[in-house]
Amino acid sequence: MAQVIVKVNGKPYSVGCEDGQERHLTEIARLFDEQVRQVGQDVGQLGDTRLFLMGALLLADELADTRMRLSHAQNELARSQTEQSKVEIKAVAALEHAARKIEKLATG
């Protein structure tokens, strides 16, 4: 297990992670630090616990919004795929009908 030192609100924290995940952990810690610093600027220094809680709640809110948008996009994709399938079925039926007519004309 790897150990990474991350800074949040100017203070270092030692955090363990799986080997190979150090860069990812550093990046998400940077995102969290940005949230915490923004909360600190917006409402003032409330102490690390409250700043961390507010930062985590803001990130959770963003995550919930992103999940909702993803769900809507997945529903729209499913609807589009269903429509595409209907169009493809109609196109195949039209081609089969045209092929039958051509065969009839060729043999008739």
LINUR-V138677 format. One record per run of one state. SS is the DSSP state (2 for helix, 1 for strand, 0 for the rest). FROM is the first residue (numbers start at 1). TO is the last residue. If there is no record, write none. Layout:
ss=SS from=FROM to=TO
ss=SS from=FROM to=TO
This chain:
ss=0 from=1 to=1
ss=1 from=2 to=8
ss=0 from=9 to=10
ss=1 from=11 to=17
ss=0 from=18 to=21
ss=2 from=22 to=43
ss=0 from=44 to=47
ss=2 from=48 to=107
ss=0 from=108 to=108
